[in-house]
Every structure is written in C-alpha cells, then in structure tokens.
Amino acid sequence: MMDLDIAGLIRLVSVIAIPVLFAITVHEVAHGWMARRLGDRTAELAGRLTLNPIKHIDPVGTIVVPLALLLFSGGQMVFGWAKPVPVAFHNLRNPRRDMILVAAAGPGSNLVMAMGWALLAAGQASVIGLEGTAATWFQGLCVTGILINVVLAVFNMLPIPPLDGGRVLAGLVPPEIADVLQRIEPFGFMIVVLLMVTGVLWALLEPFLFFFNDFFWSVAGFG
C-alpha cells in the first residue's frame, strides 16, 4: 500500500514539475537566444543558454514564493519567477526595437510550448498509444503543460515593468514615457501583488487566459 502511495505521489509531482521546469527554462533561454541573435552575447557568456533548469531556478521566486502562496492562499494566489537572463540592451544592434523582440521571445516561447503540449495530447491515442495509468499520467502532463504555459505567457505580458510586457511597452512608447516606466520598475512586483490581492489581476487576465486555454484545449481535443 505504501509503495502505491509513493508511486502515486511521484506521478503527481512529475505531472506538475516536468511542465513547469520546461516552461520556465525555455522561457529564459528564449530571451537569451533572441538577444544573441540581435547582437548581445551576455546570456551566452554567462552560461544561461542551456536547458539545464538548475541554471534558471531562483530559490525565492521559483520555490519559496509559489509554495508560500500555495499554502497560505489555498491555491487562489500563486505566481513566481525564474532567475532573469542577463541582457545588455546597449549591445543590441537596435536597442529600442530589439528590446521588444527580446522581451516578447519569452512569452512567445510559452505559447509555442502550449501548442506542443496540445499536439502531444491530440496525438496520444492515435500515434503514441498509451493506455491505462500511463495514458492518464500523460494526459495530466499535457493539461498542466498547456495551463502553465498559458499562465506564464499571459502573466508576463502584463504591461508592468519588469515583466516582459512592461519592456515591450517601453520599446513602443516615446522615450520620455519609457523613462517613467523605468522609474516604476523597482515597484513592479509590489504593483502585481496589490493587483492580485484586490482581485484586479484576475479580472485583467481572465479573458486572455480563457481565450488561449480554449484554443489549445480544442487543438488537444479536450473540448
């Protein structure tokens, strides 16, 4: 009985951990990869263009904060972050334009991964052909993969610095407004927490979360 419980726990943890580690790792690598293509090798020289998740885990943002929020909010408020990939924007060939592309690469990679998980789910029965417990585990993996990547993509595109959406916005607006956004950046996560506590964050994200989830679930054949 104990062996069955341990096996079930391992399956549950893996269904969550595998998609989450892929999501945060590829997200950060995408930033560094795009920066390298546009002229900045800072992330590459720092050893951050790797799929080794240990290189990207922030002990506080990836582990402590999400676990604390999960425990104290009953799962109602959960977010976190990985260790940011270093980018020297002045090394980019066209800093204002390229900053947009570097910032958007992270959320973009999450949407690509969500599509990948959806296609894996769609092909499970006809191509992969798992059955029983293995099929249930794999479906859970795909569902989590879609959900976590959609959440990361939508959340990170909030136009609040230092989130990716804030950097995209800073590259689109006139320089004087970009300077204001830069001054707001140290308070960005406080603003996010305030929006979360007041319920405004969910109201802002809900339409986009439902739109992308519905789309990828239809691709997966779940609905």
MIDOSE-1310 file (N, C-alpha, C; in nm, 2 decimals, decimal comma, always signed):
residues 223
mmdl	+0,08/-0,12/+0,00/+0,00/+0,00/+0,00/+0,09/+0,13/+0,00; +0,19/+0,12/+0,08/+0,28/+0,23/+0,09/+0,35/+0,26/-0,05; +0,39/+0,15/-0,12/+0,45/+0,16/-0,25/+0,36/+0,23/-0,35; +0,23/+0,19/-0,34/+0,13/+0,25/-0,43/+0,12/+0,40/-0,40
diag	+0,12/+0,44/-0,27/+0,11/+0,58/-0,24/+0,23/+0,66/-0,29; +0,34/+0,60/-0,27/+0,47/+0,67/-0,31/+0,46/+0,69/-0,47; +0,42/+0,58/-0,54/+0,42/+0,58/-0,68/+0,32/+0,69/-0,73; +0,20/+0,70/-0,66/+0,11/+0,80/-0,69/+0,16/+0,94/-0,67
lirl	+0,23/+0,96/-0,56/+0,29/+1,09/-0,53/+0,39/+1,13/-0,63; +0,47/+1,03/-0,67/+0,57/+1,06/-0,78/+0,51/+1,10/-0,91; +0,40/+1,03/-0,94/+0,33/+1,07/-1,07/+0,27/+1,21/-1,06; +0,21/+1,24/-0,94/+0,15/+1,37/-0,92/+0,26/+1,48/-0,93
vsvi	+0,37/+1,46/-0,86/+0,48/+1,56/-0,86/+0,53/+1,58/-1,00; +0,55/+1,47/-1,07/+0,61/+1,48/-1,21/+0,51/+1,55/-1,31; +0,38/+1,53/-1,29/+0,29/+1,59/-1,38/+0,29/+1,74/-1,36; +0,33/+1,79/-1,24/+0,34/+1,93/-1,22/+0,49/+1,98/-1,25
aipv	+0,59/+1,91/-1,20/+0,72/+1,96/-1,21/+0,78/+1,96/-1,35; +0,75/+1,86/-1,43/+0,81/+1,85/-1,57/+0,76/+1,96/-1,65; +0,63/+1,99/-1,67/+0,59/+2,11/-1,75/+0,64/+2,24/-1,69; +0,64/+2,26/-1,56/+0,68/+2,38/-1,50/+0,83/+2,41/-1,53
lfai	+0,92/+2,31/-1,51/+1,06/+2,32/-1,53/+1,09/+2,35/-1,68; +1,02/+2,28/-1,77/+1,03/+2,31/-1,91/+0,99/+2,46/-1,94; +0,87/+2,50/-1,89/+0,82/+2,63/-1,92/+0,91/+2,74/-1,87; +0,96/+2,74/-1,75/+1,05/+2,85/-1,71/+1,18/+2,84/-1,77
tvhe	+1,24/+2,72/-1,80/+1,37/+2,71/-1,86/+1,37/+2,76/-2,00; +1,28/+2,71/-2,08/+1,27/+2,75/-2,22/+1,24/+2,90/-2,23; +1,15/+2,95/-2,14/+1,12/+3,10/-2,14/+1,25/+3,18/-2,13; +1,33/+3,15/-2,03/+1,45/+3,22/-2,01/+1,55/+3,21/-2,12
vahg	+1,57/+3,08/-2,17/+1,66/+3,06/-2,28/+1,61/+3,14/-2,41; +1,48/+3,15/-2,43/+1,43/+3,22/-2,54/+1,48/+3,37/-2,54; +1,47/+3,43/-2,42/+1,52/+3,57/-2,41/+1,67/+3,57/-2,45; +1,75/+3,49/-2,39/+1,89/+3,49/-2,42/+1,92/+3,46/-2,57
wmar	+1,85/+3,36/-2,62/+1,87/+3,32/-2,76/+1,84/+3,44/-2,86; +1,73/+3,51/-2,83/+1,69/+3,62/-2,91/+1,79/+3,73/-2,90; +1,84/+3,76/-2,78/+1,94/+3,86/-2,75/+2,07/+3,83/-2,83; +2,11/+3,71/-2,83/+2,23/+3,67/-2,90/+2,21/+3,69/-3,05
rlgd	+2,10/+3,66/-3,11/+2,07/+3,68/-3,25/+2,08/+3,83/-3,29; +2,04/+3,91/-3,19/+2,04/+4,06/-3,21/+2,16/+4,13/-3,17; +2,27/+4,06/-3,13/+2,39/+4,12/-3,10/+2,45/+4,12/-2,96; +2,37/+4,07/-2,87/+2,42/+4,06/-2,73/+2,45/+3,92/-2,68
rtae	+2,57/+3,89/-2,64/+2,61/+3,76/-2,60/+2,62/+3,74/-2,45; +2,56/+3,84/-2,38/+2,58/+3,84/-2,23/+2,52/+3,71/-2,17; +2,40/+3,66/-2,21/+2,35/+3,54/-2,16/+2,43/+3,42/-2,19; +2,48/+3,42/-2,32/+2,56/+3,30/-2,36/+2,69/+3,30/-2,28
lagr	+2,76/+3,41/-2,26/+2,88/+3,41/-2,19/+2,86/+3,38/-2,04; +2,74/+3,40/-1,99/+2,71/+3,37/-1,85/+2,66/+3,22/-1,83; +2,66/+3,15/-1,94/+2,62/+3,01/-1,94/+2,47/+2,99/-1,92; +2,39/+3,08/-1,96/+2,25/+3,08/-1,94/+2,17/+3,03/-2,07
ltln	+2,24/+3,00/-2,18/+2,17/+2,94/-2,29/+2,18/+2,79/-2,28; +2,12/+2,74/-2,18/+2,12/+2,60/-2,15/+1,98/+2,56/-2,11; +1,94/+2,43/-2,14/+1,81/+2,38/-2,09/+1,83/+2,31/-1,95; +1,94/+2,33/-1,89/+1,95/+2,28/-1,75/+1,87/+2,37/-1,66
pikh	+1,76/+2,32/-1,60/+1,68/+2,41/-1,52/+1,75/+2,47/-1,40; +1,85/+2,40/-1,35/+1,92/+2,45/-1,23/+1,98/+2,59/-1,25; +2,02/+2,61/-1,38/+2,08/+2,74/-1,41/+1,98/+2,86/-1,40; +1,85/+2,82/-1,41/+1,75/+2,93/-1,42/+1,66/+2,94/-1,30
idpv	+1,67/+2,85/-1,20/+1,59/+2,85/-1,08/+1,63/+2,96/-0,99; +1,54/+3,04/-0,95/+1,56/+3,14/-0,84/+1,50/+3,08/-0,71; +1,59/+3,05/-0,61/+1,54/+2,99/-0,49/+1,42/+3,05/-0,43; +1,41/+3,19/-0,43/+1,30/+3,26/-0,37/+1,18/+3,26/-0,47
gtiv	+1,20/+3,30/-0,59/+1,09/+3,32/-0,69/+1,04/+3,20/-0,74; +1,12/+3,09/-0,76/+1,07/+2,97/-0,82/+1,02/+2,87/-0,72; +1,07/+2,88/-0,59/+1,04/+2,77/-0,49/+0,97/+2,83/-0,37; +1,03/+2,93/-0,30/+0,97/+2,98/-0,18/+0,84/+3,05/-0,20
vpla	+0,84/+3,15/-0,28/+0,72/+3,23/-0,30/+0,60/+3,15/-0,35; +0,62/+3,07/-0,46/+0,50/+2,99/-0,50/+0,45/+2,89/-0,40; +0,54/+2,83/-0,32/+0,50/+2,73/-0,22/+0,42/+2,81/-0,11; +0,48/+2,92/-0,07/+0,41/+3,00/+0,04/+0,28/+3,05/+0,00
lllf	+0,26/+3,10/-0,12/+0,13/+3,14/-0,17/+0,04/+3,03/-0,18; +0,09/+2,91/-0,23/+0,00/+2,79/-0,24/-0,05/+2,75/-0,10; +0,03/+2,75/+0,00/-0,01/+2,71/+0,13/-0,10/+2,81/+0,20; -0,07/+2,94/+0,19/-0,14/+3,04/+0,27/-0,26/+3,10/+0,20
sggq	-0,27/+3,07/+0,06/-0,39/+3,12/-0,01/-0,48/+3,01/-0,05; -0,45/+2,89/-0,02/-0,53/+2,78/-0,06/-0,53/+2,76/-0,21; -0,43/+2,80/-0,28/-0,42/+2,79/-0,42/-0,48/+2,90/-0,50; -0,54/+3,00/-0,43/-0,61/+3,11/-0,50/-0,51/+3,21/-0,56
mvfg	-0,39/+3,22/-0,50/-0,29/+3,32/-0,55/-0,16/+3,25/-0,56; -0,12/+3,22/-0,68/+0,01/+3,15/-0,70/+0,08/+3,21/-0,82; +0,20/+3,27/-0,79/+0,28/+3,31/-0,90/+0,43/+3,30/-0,86; +0,52/+3,31/-0,95/+0,66/+3,31/-0,92/+0,74/+3,36/-1,04
wakp	+0,87/+3,34/-1,03/+0,96/+3,38/-1,14/+1,09/+3,30/-1,13; +1,15/+3,30/-1,25/+1,28/+3,24/-1,26/+1,39/+3,34/-1,25; +1,51/+3,30/-1,24/+1,63/+3,39/-1,24/+1,63/+3,46/-1,38; +1,62/+3,59/-1,39/+1,62/+3,66/-1,52/+1,75/+3,64/-1,59
vpva	+1,74/+3,61/-1,72/+1,86/+3,60/-1,81/+1,92/+3,74/-1,83; +2,05/+3,76/-1,81/+2,11/+3,89/-1,82/+2,11/+3,93/-1,97; +2,07/+4,05/-1,99/+2,07/+4,11/-2,13/+2,13/+4,25/-2,12; +2,23/+4,28/-2,20/+2,29/+4,42/-2,20/+2,23/+4,48/-2,32
fhnl	+2,12/+4,56/-2,30/+2,04/+4,62/-2,41/+2,13/+4,71/-2,50; +2,23/+4,77/-2,44/+2,31/+4,86/-2,52/+2,40/+4,78/-2,63; +2,41/+4,65/-2,61/+2,48/+4,57/-2,71/+2,39/+4,54/-2,83; +2,27/+4,55/-2,82/+2,18/+4,51/-2,93/+2,19/+4,61/-3,04
rnpr	+2,17/+4,56/-3,16/+2,20/+4,64/-3,28/+2,11/+4,76/-3,29; +1,98/+4,74/-3,25/+1,88/+4,85/-3,25/+1,81/+4,84/-3,11; +1,87/+4,90/-3,01/+1,82/+4,87/-2,87/+1,67/+4,88/-2,85; +1,61/+4,99/-2,89/+1,46/+5,01/-2,87/+1,38/+4,90/-2,94
rdmi	+1,41/+4,88/-3,06/+1,33/+4,77/-3,14/+1,36/+4,63/-3,08; +1,49/+4,61/-3,06/+1,54/+4,47/-3,03/+1,49/+4,44/-2,88; +1,48/+4,54/-2,80/+1,43/+4,51/-2,66/+1,29/+4,45/-2,67; +1,21/+4,50/-2,76/+1,08/+4,44/-2,78/+1,08/+4,30/-2,82
lvaa	+1,17/+4,26/-2,91/+1,18/+4,13/-2,96/+1,24/+4,03/-2,85; +1,34/+4,08/-2,78/+1,39/+4,00/-2,67/+1,29/+3,97/-2,56; +1,22/+4,08/-2,52/+1,11/+4,06/-2,42/+1,00/+3,97/-2,46; +0,96/+3,98/-2,59/+0,85/+3,91/-2,64/+0,88/+3,76/-2,66
agpg	+1,01/+3,73/-2,67/+1,06/+3,59/-2,70/+1,02/+3,50/-2,59; +1,02/+3,54/-2,46/+0,98/+3,46/-2,35/+0,84/+3,41/-2,36; +0,74/+3,50/-2,35/+0,60/+3,46/-2,36/+0,57/+3,39/-2,49; +0,64/+3,43/-2,60/+0,62/+3,37/-2,73/+0,65/+3,22/-2,72
snlv	+0,77/+3,19/-2,65/+0,81/+3,05/-2,64/+0,71/+2,97/-2,55; +0,64/+3,04/-2,46/+0,54/+2,97/-2,38/+0,42/+2,93/-2,46; +0,38/+3,02/-2,55/+0,27/+2,98/-2,64/+0,30/+2,87/-2,74; +0,43/+2,87/-2,78/+0,48/+2,76/-2,87/+0,47/+2,63/-2,79
mamg	+0,52/+2,63/-2,66/+0,52/+2,51/-2,58/+0,38/+2,46/-2,55; +0,28/+2,56/-2,53/+0,14/+2,52/-2,51/+0,09/+2,45/-2,63; +0,12/+2,50/-2,75/+0,08/+2,43/-2,87/+0,15/+2,29/-2,88; +0,27/+2,28/-2,84/+0,34/+2,15/-2,84/+0,27/+2,05/-2,75
wall	+0,23/+2,09/-2,63/+0,16/+2,00/-2,53/+0,03/+1,96/-2,59; -0,04/+2,06/-2,65/-0,17/+2,03/-2,71/-0,16/+1,93/-2,82; -0,06/+1,94/-2,91/-0,04/+1,85/-3,02/+0,00/+1,71/-2,97; +0,08/+1,70/-2,86/+0,11/+1,57/-2,80/-0,02/+1,51/-2,74
aagq	-0,11/+1,59/-2,68/-0,23/+1,53/-2,63/-0,32/+1,48/-2,74; -0,32/+1,56/-2,85/-0,41/+1,52/-2,96/-0,36/+1,39/-3,03; -0,22/+1,37/-3,03/-0,17/+1,25/-3,09/-0,15/+1,13/-3,00; -0,19/+1,15/-2,88/-0,17/+1,04/-2,78/-0,24/+0,91/-2,82
asvi	-0,37/+0,92/-2,85/-0,44/+0,80/-2,88/-0,40/+0,74/-3,01; -0,39/+0,82/-3,12/-0,36/+0,77/-3,25/-0,22/+0,74/-3,28; -0,12/+0,81/-3,22/+0,02/+0,79/-3,25/+0,10/+0,73/-3,14; +0,09/+0,79/-3,02/+0,17/+0,74/-2,91/+0,11/+0,61/-2,85
gleg	-0,02/+0,61/-2,83/-0,09/+0,48/-2,80/-0,08/+0,44/-2,65; -0,06/+0,53/-2,56/-0,05/+0,48/-2,42/-0,19/+0,44/-2,37; -0,19/+0,35/-2,27/-0,32/+0,31/-2,21/-0,31/+0,31/-2,06; -0,43/+0,30/-2,00/-0,44/+0,28/-1,85/-0,37/+0,40/-1,78
taat	-0,30/+0,36/-1,67/-0,23/+0,46/-1,59/-0,14/+0,55/-1,66; -0,06/+0,49/-1,76/+0,03/+0,57/-1,84/-0,04/+0,68/-1,92; -0,16/+0,64/-1,97/-0,23/+0,74/-2,05/-0,29/+0,85/-1,97; -0,34/+0,82/-1,85/-0,39/+0,92/-1,75/-0,28/+1,01/-1,71
wfqg	-0,16/+0,96/-1,68/-0,04/+1,04/-1,65/+0,00/+1,13/-1,76; +0,00/+1,08/-1,88/+0,04/+1,16/-1,99/-0,06/+1,27/-2,02; -0,19/+1,24/-2,01/-0,29/+1,34/-2,03/-0,27/+1,45/-1,93; -0,25/+1,42/-1,80/-0,23/+1,51/-1,69/-0,11/+1,60/-1,72
lcvt	+0,00/+1,54/-1,78/+0,12/+1,62/-1,82/+0,08/+1,72/-1,92; +0,01/+1,68/-2,02/-0,03/+1,77/-2,13/-0,12/+1,88/-2,08; -0,22/+1,85/-2,00/-0,31/+1,95/-1,94/-0,23/+2,05/-1,86; -0,14/+2,01/-1,78/-0,06/+2,10/-1,70/+0,03/+2,18/-1,79
gili	+0,09/+2,12/-1,89/+0,18/+2,19/-1,98/+0,10/+2,30/-2,05; -0,02/+2,28/-2,09/-0,10/+2,39/-2,16/-0,13/+2,50/-2,06; -0,18/+2,46/-1,94/-0,22/+2,56/-1,84/-0,10/+2,65/-1,80; +0,01/+2,59/-1,76/+0,12/+2,66/-1,70/+0,18/+2,76/-1,81
nvvl	+0,19/+2,71/-1,93/+0,25/+2,79/-2,03/+0,16/+2,91/-2,07; +0,03/+2,89/-2,07/-0,07/+2,99/-2,10/-0,06/+3,10/-1,99; -0,06/+3,05/-1,86/-0,05/+3,14/-1,75/+0,08/+3,23/-1,76; +0,19/+3,16/-1,78/+0,32/+3,23/-1,79/+0,32/+3,34/-1,90
avfn	+0,27/+3,30/-2,02/+0,26/+3,39/-2,13/+0,18/+3,51/-2,10; +0,06/+3,49/-2,06/-0,04/+3,60/-2,03/+0,01/+3,68/-1,92; +0,05/+3,62/-1,81/+0,10/+3,70/-1,69/+0,22/+3,79/-1,73; +0,32/+3,73/-1,80/+0,44/+3,80/-1,83/+0,42/+3,91/-1,93
mlpi	+0,30/+3,91/-2,00/+0,28/+4,02/-2,10/+0,20/+4,13/-2,04; +0,18/+4,13/-1,91/+0,12/+4,25/-1,84/+0,21/+4,36/-1,86; +0,16/+4,48/-1,90/+0,24/+4,60/-1,93/+0,30/+4,67/-1,81; +0,36/+4,59/-1,72/+0,41/+4,64/-1,59/+0,56/+4,60/-1,58
ppld	+0,65/+4,70/-1,58/+0,79/+4,66/-1,57/+0,81/+4,60/-1,43; +0,90/+4,50/-1,41/+0,99/+4,45/-1,50/+0,94/+4,33/-1,58; +0,81/+4,30/-1,58/+0,76/+4,19/-1,66/+0,78/+4,22/-1,81; +0,78/+4,11/-1,89/+0,81/+4,12/-2,03/+0,72/+4,22/-2,10
ggrv	+0,60/+4,23/-2,06/+0,50/+4,32/-2,13/+0,54/+4,47/-2,10; +0,60/+4,49/-1,98/+0,65/+4,62/-1,95/+0,76/+4,67/-2,04; +0,85/+4,57/-2,07/+0,97/+4,60/-2,15/+0,92/+4,62/-2,30; +0,82/+4,54/-2,34/+0,76/+4,56/-2,47/+0,70/+4,70/-2,48
lagl	+0,62/+4,74/-2,38/+0,56/+4,87/-2,38/+0,67/+4,98/-2,38; +0,77/+4,96/-2,31/+0,88/+5,07/-2,30/+0,95/+5,09/-2,44; +0,95/+4,98/-2,52/+1,01/+4,99/-2,65/+0,91/+5,05/-2,75; +0,78/+5,06/-2,72/+0,68/+5,11/-2,81/+0,65/+5,25/-2,79
vppe	+0,66/+5,30/-2,67/+0,62/+5,44/-2,63/+0,73/+5,53/-2,66; +0,71/+5,66/-2,66/+0,81/+5,76/-2,67/+0,91/+5,75/-2,56; +1,04/+5,80/-2,58/+1,14/+5,78/-2,48/+1,11/+5,84/-2,34; +1,04/+5,95/-2,34/+1,00/+6,02/-2,21/+0,91/+5,93/-2,13
iadv	+0,82/+5,86/-2,19/+0,73/+5,77/-2,12/+0,80/+5,64/-2,08; +0,90/+5,60/-2,17/+0,98/+5,48/-2,13/+1,06/+5,51/-2,01; +1,10/+5,64/-1,99/+1,18/+5,67/-1,87/+1,09/+5,66/-1,75; +0,96/+5,70/-1,76/+0,87/+5,69/-1,64/+0,85/+5,54/-1,61
lqri	+0,84/+5,45/-1,71/+0,83/+5,31/-1,68/+0,95/+5,26/-1,62; +1,07/+5,30/-1,65/+1,19/+5,26/-1,59/+1,20/+5,30/-1,44; +1,14/+5,41/-1,41/+1,14/+5,45/-1,27/+1,04/+5,37/-1,19; +0,94/+5,32/-1,26/+0,84/+5,24/-1,19/+0,89/+5,10/-1,16
epfg	+0,98/+5,05/-1,24/+1,03/+4,91/-1,24/+1,06/+4,86/-1,10; +1,13/+4,93/-1,01/+1,16/+4,87/-0,88/+1,03/+4,84/-0,80; +0,92/+4,90/-0,83/+0,80/+4,87/-0,76/+0,70/+4,78/-0,83; +0,75/+4,72/-0,94/+0,67/+4,64/-1,03/+0,60/+4,53/-0,96
fmiv	+0,68/+4,45/-0,89/+0,62/+4,33/-0,82/+0,52/+4,37/-0,71; +0,55/+4,48/-0,64/+0,46/+4,53/-0,54/+0,32/+4,56/-0,61; +0,33/+4,62/-0,73/+0,21/+4,66/-0,80/+0,13/+4,53/-0,84; +0,21/+4,43/-0,88/+0,14/+4,30/-0,92/+0,08/+4,24/-0,80
vllm	+0,14/+4,23/-0,68/+0,09/+4,18/-0,56/-0,04/+4,25/-0,52; -0,04/+4,39/-0,53/-0,15/+4,47/-0,50/-0,27/+4,43/-0,59; -0,24/+4,42/-0,72/-0,35/+4,38/-0,81/-0,40/+4,24/-0,78; -0,32/+4,16/-0,74/-0,36/+4,02/-0,71/-0,45/+4,02/-0,58
vtgv	-0,41/+4,09/-0,48/-0,48/+4,09/-0,35/-0,62/+4,15/-0,37; -0,63/+4,26/-0,45/-0,76/+4,33/-0,47/-0,85/+4,26/-0,58; -0,79/+4,16/-0,64/-0,87/+4,08/-0,74/-0,87/+4,14/-0,88; -0,80/+4,26/-0,89/-0,80/+4,32/-1,03/-0,72/+4,24/-1,12
lwal	-0,61/+4,18/-1,07/-0,53/+4,10/-1,16/-0,60/+3,99/-1,24; -0,69/+3,92/-1,16/-0,77/+3,81/-1,23/-0,86/+3,87/-1,33; -0,92/+3,98/-1,30/-1,01/+4,05/-1,39/-0,94/+4,09/-1,52; -0,82/+4,13/-1,51/-0,74/+4,17/-1,63/-0,70/+4,05/-1,71
lepf	-0,66/+3,94/-1,64/-0,60/+3,82/-1,71/-0,71/+3,73/-1,76; -0,82/+3,72/-1,69/-0,92/+3,62/-1,72/-0,96/+3,61/-1,87; -0,99/+3,71/-1,94/-1,03/+3,70/-2,08/-0,92/+3,63/-2,17; -0,80/+3,67/-2,14/-0,69/+3,62/-2,22/-0,66/+3,47/-2,19
lfff	-0,67/+3,44/-2,06/-0,64/+3,30/-2,01/-0,75/+3,21/-2,07; -0,88/+3,25/-2,07/-0,98/+3,17/-2,12/-0,97/+3,15/-2,27; -0,93/+3,26/-2,34/-0,92/+3,25/-2,49/-0,81/+3,15/-2,53; -0,69/+3,17/-2,47/-0,58/+3,08/-2,51/-0,61/+2,93/-2,46
ndff	-0,66/+2,92/-2,34/-0,69/+2,78/-2,29/-0,79/+2,71/-2,38; -0,90/+2,78/-2,42/-1,00/+2,72/-2,50/-0,94/+2,69/-2,64; -0,85/+2,77/-2,69/-0,79/+2,74/-2,82/-0,70/+2,62/-2,81; -0,61/+2,61/-2,72/-0,52/+2,50/-2,71/-0,60/+2,37/-2,67
wsva	-0,70/+2,38/-2,58/-0,78/+2,26/-2,55/-0,85/+2,21/-2,67; -0,90/+2,30/-2,76/-0,96/+2,25/-2,88/-0,86/+2,18/-2,97; -0,74/+2,23/-2,98/-0,64/+2,16/-3,05/-0,61/+2,02/-3,00; -0,60/+2,02/-2,86/-0,58/+1,89/-2,79/-0,69/+1,79/-2,80
gfg	-0,81/+1,84/-2,84/-0,93/+1,75/-2,84/-0,99/+1,73/-2,71; -0,97/+1,82/-2,61/-1,03/+1,81/-2,48/-1,17/+1,86/-2,47; -1,21/+1,95/-2,57/-1,34/+2,01/-2,56/-1,40/+2,05/-2,69
